[in-house]
């Protein structure tokens, strides 16, 4: 079983590595970090803050968009090319195929986030700003956010078209990023709106937990600009993301198992 899943993961990694758009995204993120350097020079005594904020925003934004792109198309491509017929006819379970596809995406996204982090750290070192443990914590959190978004994209791709899957995944990512703001805005609304908001927030991953720059989480202000986020918090947020990943993959495997490819 592990061998079959790993074989699918490696094949997915090779397939994704041939997508030229990914190389463009890497160049774009490097450009964003250079923009952070320029913006930092324009702000007195705030070079470090601006450079870190812009760099981490680039990791989160472009990493999540890449995760949606890969999750939407890599699974659907197998169906569109009808190669899925040859795969499911072999002694392999459909859930193994889904998990293998996701693990292949994890390999690709881990490499990308690693390159994004290297670009960020390089820009900070060039400016003699130093790299604190807070930056490393923020990178780890951004990585788990990207992996969670990839699971969201795989879930929708297991039963929908690429266009609709992309729309749904993008919407859930957007909602997950602003869940505290949505909850606060609904407090003075009508009872049915509060109920609807509560239900919506229960089925949307709390992606805001991974954005630790200048946010308020559970009533406490957190930031990467001071040691206000502990490794314990990083571990708990990562476990939260891991729980969503496992749940979404389980649902995706169930839906993909029931899907008719005729």
TILUM-206011 format. One line per field, with one value per residue (C-alpha): residue number from 1; z, y, x. Coordinates in nm, 2 decimals. Example, Ala and Ser with C-alpha at 12.3 -4.5 7.8 and 13.67 -1.06 7.14 Angstrom:
BEGIN
nr: [1, 2]
z: [0.78, 0.71]
y: [-0.45, -0.11]
x: [1.23, 1.37]
% end
This chain:
BEGIN
nr: [1, 2, 3, 4, 5, 6, 7, 8, 9, 10, 11, 12, 13, 14, 15, 16, 17, 18, 19, 20, 21, 22, 23, 24, 25, 26, 27, 28, 29, 30, 31, 32, 33, 34, 35, 36, 37, 38, 39, 40, 41, 42, 43, 44, 45, 46, 47, 48, 49, 50, 51, 52, 53, 54, 55, 56, 57, 58, 59, 60, 61, 62, 63, 64, 65, 66, 67, 68, 69, 70, 71, 72, 73, 74, 75, 76, 77, 78, 79, 80, 81, 82, 83, 84, 85, 86, 87, 88, 89, 90, 91, 92, 93, 94, 95, 96, 97, 98, 99, 100, 101, 102, 103, 104, 105, 106, 107, 108, 109, 110, 111, 112, 113, 114, 115, 116, 117, 118, 119, 120, 121, 122, 123, 124, 125, 126, 127, 128, 129, 130, 131, 132, 133, 134, 135, 136, 137, 138, 139, 140, 141, 142, 143, 144, 145, 146, 147, 148, 149, 150, 151, 152, 153, 154, 155, 156, 157, 158, 159, 160, 161, 162, 163, 164, 165, 166, 167, 168, 169, 170, 171, 172, 173, 174, 175, 176, 177, 178, 179, 180, 181, 182, 183, 184, 185, 186, 187, 188, 189, 190, 191, 192, 193, 194, 195, 196, 197, 198, 199, 200, 201, 202, 203, 204, 205, 206, 207, 208, 209, 210, 211, 212, 213, 214, 215, 216, 217, 218, 219, 220, 221, 222, 223, 224, 225, 226, 227, 228, 229, 230, 231, 232, 233, 234, 235, 236, 237, 238, 239, 240, 241, 242, 243, 244, 245, 246, 247, 248, 249, 250, 251, 252, 253, 254, 255, 256, 257, 258, 259, 260, 261, 262]
z: [0.00, 0.10, -0.22, -0.44, -0.27, -0.29, -0.66, -0.73, -0.52, -0.71, -1.05, -0.94, -0.83, -1.17, -1.35, -1.15, -1.20, -1.57, -1.53, -1.63, -1.45, -1.12, -1.23, -1.31, -0.96, -0.80, -1.00, -0.90, -0.53, -0.56, -0.72, -0.43, -0.19, -0.38, -0.37, 0.01, 0.01, -0.19, 0.03, 0.34, 0.23, 0.18, 0.54, 0.82, 1.08, 0.95, 0.69, 0.88, 0.95, 0.59, 0.44, 0.67, 0.61, 0.23, 0.22, 0.44, 0.25, -0.07, 0.08, 0.20, -0.11, -0.39, -0.20, -0.14, -0.50, -0.63, -0.40, -0.54, -0.90, -0.85, -0.65, -0.91, -1.22, -1.12, -1.01, -1.29, -1.56, -1.49, -1.55, -1.86, -2.02, -1.93, -1.77, -1.46, -1.63, -1.66, -1.30, -1.13, -1.33, -1.15, -0.79, -0.63, -0.42, -0.52, -0.18, -0.23, -0.56, -0.38, -0.10, -0.34, -0.55, -0.23, -0.11, -0.45, -0.41, -0.07, -0.21, -0.48, -0.24, 0.02, -0.23, -0.34, 0.02, 0.08, -0.21, -0.10, 0.25, 0.11, -0.10, 0.21, 0.43, 0.16, 0.13, 0.51, 0.52, 0.23, 0.43, 0.75, 0.92, 1.06, 1.08, 1.41, 1.53, 1.49, 1.11, 1.11, 1.31, 1.06, 0.77, 0.93, 0.99, 0.62, 0.51, 0.70, 0.56, 0.21, 0.28, 0.42, 0.12, -0.10, 0.08, 0.03, -0.35, -0.36, -0.18, -0.43, -0.73, -0.63, -0.74, -0.94, -1.25, -1.24, -1.28, -1.00, -0.78, -0.82, -0.73, -0.42, -0.30, -0.35, -0.16, 0.13, 0.15, 0.16, 0.42, 0.63, 0.63, 0.77, 1.01, 1.31, 1.11, 0.99, 1.34, 1.48, 1.20, 1.26, 1.64, 1.58, 1.29, 1.29, 1.47, 1.14, 1.01, 1.33, 1.30, 0.94, 1.02, 1.30, 1.07, 0.80, 1.04, 1.16, 0.81, 0.71, 0.83, 1.05, 0.82, 1.01, 1.28, 1.04, 0.97, 1.28, 1.17, 1.36, 1.42, 1.72, 1.79, 2.07, 2.22, 2.23, 1.99, 1.81, 1.58, 1.41, 1.52, 1.88, 2.06, 2.11, 1.93, 2.10, 1.94, 2.14, 1.95, 1.62, 1.72, 1.81, 1.49, 1.29, 1.46, 1.37, 1.01, 1.01, 1.15, 0.86, 0.61, 0.73, 0.73, 0.39, 0.24, 0.39, 0.24, -0.10, -0.10, -0.02, -0.30, -0.55, -0.47, -0.56, -0.87, -1.21, -1.48, -1.76]
y: [0.00, 0.25, 0.16, 0.23, 0.56, 0.67, 0.57, 0.79, 1.07, 1.07, 1.06, 1.36, 1.54, 1.48, 1.59, 1.91, 1.98, 2.01, 2.29, 2.60, 2.83, 2.72, 2.85, 3.18, 3.19, 3.14, 3.44, 3.64, 3.57, 3.67, 3.99, 4.05, 4.02, 4.27, 4.50, 4.45, 4.58, 4.89, 4.96, 4.91, 5.17, 5.42, 5.38, 5.52, 5.27, 5.01, 4.83, 4.50, 4.50, 4.58, 4.33, 4.05, 4.14, 4.15, 3.83, 3.63, 3.76, 3.64, 3.29, 3.27, 3.43, 3.26, 2.94, 2.91, 3.01, 2.75, 2.49, 2.56, 2.55, 2.21, 2.06, 2.16, 2.04, 1.75, 1.52, 1.63, 1.59, 1.21, 1.20, 1.43, 1.22, 0.90, 0.77, 0.71, 0.41, 0.24, 0.33, 0.21, -0.12, -0.20, -0.34, 0.00, 0.15, 0.49, 0.63, 0.54, 0.73, 1.04, 1.03, 0.97, 1.27, 1.49, 1.37, 1.45, 1.80, 1.82, 1.75, 2.02, 2.28, 2.20, 2.27, 2.59, 2.72, 2.63, 2.84, 3.12, 3.11, 3.11, 3.42, 3.59, 3.50, 3.61, 3.95, 3.99, 3.90, 4.13, 4.41, 4.31, 4.27, 3.92, 3.62, 3.57, 3.26, 3.45, 3.45, 3.08, 3.02, 3.23, 3.03, 2.70, 2.83, 2.95, 2.61, 2.44, 2.69, 2.60, 2.23, 2.29, 2.48, 2.20, 1.96, 2.19, 2.20, 1.82, 1.78, 2.00, 1.85, 1.50, 1.57, 1.89, 2.06, 2.26, 2.59, 2.52, 2.36, 2.66, 2.90, 2.69, 2.65, 3.02, 3.12, 2.88, 3.01, 3.37, 3.29, 3.10, 3.40, 3.64, 3.42, 3.65, 3.95, 3.77, 3.65, 4.01, 4.16, 3.91, 3.99, 4.27, 4.11, 3.93, 3.59, 3.39, 3.57, 3.48, 3.12, 3.10, 3.26, 3.01, 2.71, 2.86, 2.91, 2.55, 2.41, 2.65, 2.59, 2.87, 2.97, 3.30, 3.09, 3.07, 3.44, 3.57, 3.92, 4.19, 3.97, 3.91, 3.54, 3.43, 3.78, 3.79, 4.01, 3.81, 3.92, 3.80, 4.12, 4.01, 3.68, 3.67, 3.35, 3.04, 2.72, 2.57, 2.79, 2.68, 2.31, 2.36, 2.55, 2.29, 2.01, 2.21, 2.22, 1.85, 1.76, 1.95, 1.78, 1.43, 1.51, 1.67, 1.38, 1.13, 1.30, 1.34, 0.97, 0.88, 1.10, 0.99, 0.63, 0.69, 0.88, 0.72, 0.76, 0.60]
x: [0.00, 0.27, 0.47, 0.16, 0.09, 0.45, 0.47, 0.17, 0.32, 0.64, 0.46, 0.25, 0.57, 0.73, 0.41, 0.39, 0.75, 0.69, 0.44, 0.62, 0.38, 0.54, 0.88, 0.71, 0.56, 0.90, 1.04, 0.73, 0.78, 1.15, 1.03, 0.78, 1.07, 1.27, 0.96, 0.96, 1.32, 1.23, 0.92, 1.12, 1.37, 1.09, 0.97, 1.18, 1.29, 1.05, 1.27, 1.26, 0.89, 0.80, 1.04, 0.91, 0.55, 0.58, 0.79, 0.55, 0.25, 0.41, 0.46, 0.10, -0.07, 0.12, 0.17, -0.21, -0.29, -0.05, -0.20, -0.55, -0.41, -0.24, -0.53, -0.78, -0.60, -0.38, -0.67, -0.90, -0.63, -0.63, -1.00, -0.99, -0.71, -0.90, -0.58, -0.79, -0.94, -0.61, -0.52, -0.84, -0.83, -0.50, -0.48, -0.50, -0.77, -0.91, -0.84, -0.47, -0.48, -0.63, -0.38, -0.09, -0.19, -0.21, 0.13, 0.28, 0.14, 0.29, 0.63, 0.59, 0.45, 0.72, 0.99, 0.81, 0.76, 1.13, 1.24, 1.01, 1.16, 1.51, 1.42, 1.28, 1.58, 1.82, 1.65, 1.67, 2.04, 2.12, 1.97, 2.15, 1.82, 1.88, 1.65, 1.48, 1.30, 0.97, 1.03, 1.09, 0.77, 0.58, 0.72, 0.62, 0.27, 0.25, 0.36, 0.08, -0.17, -0.06, -0.09, -0.44, -0.55, -0.42, -0.64, -0.94, -0.87, -0.83, -1.17, -1.36, -1.17, -1.28, -1.64, -1.65, -1.51, -1.18, -1.36, -1.61, -1.35, -1.13, -1.41, -1.51, -1.15, -1.08, -1.39, -1.32, -0.96, -1.09, -1.35, -1.10, -0.86, -1.12, -1.33, -1.28, -1.39, -1.70, -1.79, -1.75, -1.96, -2.25, -2.28, -2.52, -2.70, -3.04, -3.06, -3.09, -2.78, -2.59, -2.70, -2.60, -2.27, -2.20, -2.28, -2.06, -1.77, -1.80, -1.74, -1.46, -1.10, -0.97, -0.69, -0.65, -0.46, -0.17, -0.15, 0.03, 0.14, -0.05, -0.36, -0.58, -0.63, -0.86, -0.85, -0.47, -0.25, 0.01, 0.28, 0.60, 0.77, 0.81, 0.83, 0.46, 0.40, 0.55, 0.65, 0.36, 0.12, 0.28, 0.24, -0.13, -0.21, -0.03, -0.23, -0.55, -0.44, -0.35, -0.69, -0.86, -0.62, -0.71, -1.08, -1.08, -0.88, -1.12, -1.42, -1.24, -1.15, -1.51, -1.65, -1.39, -1.47, -1.84, -1.76, -1.85, -1.59, -1.79]
% end
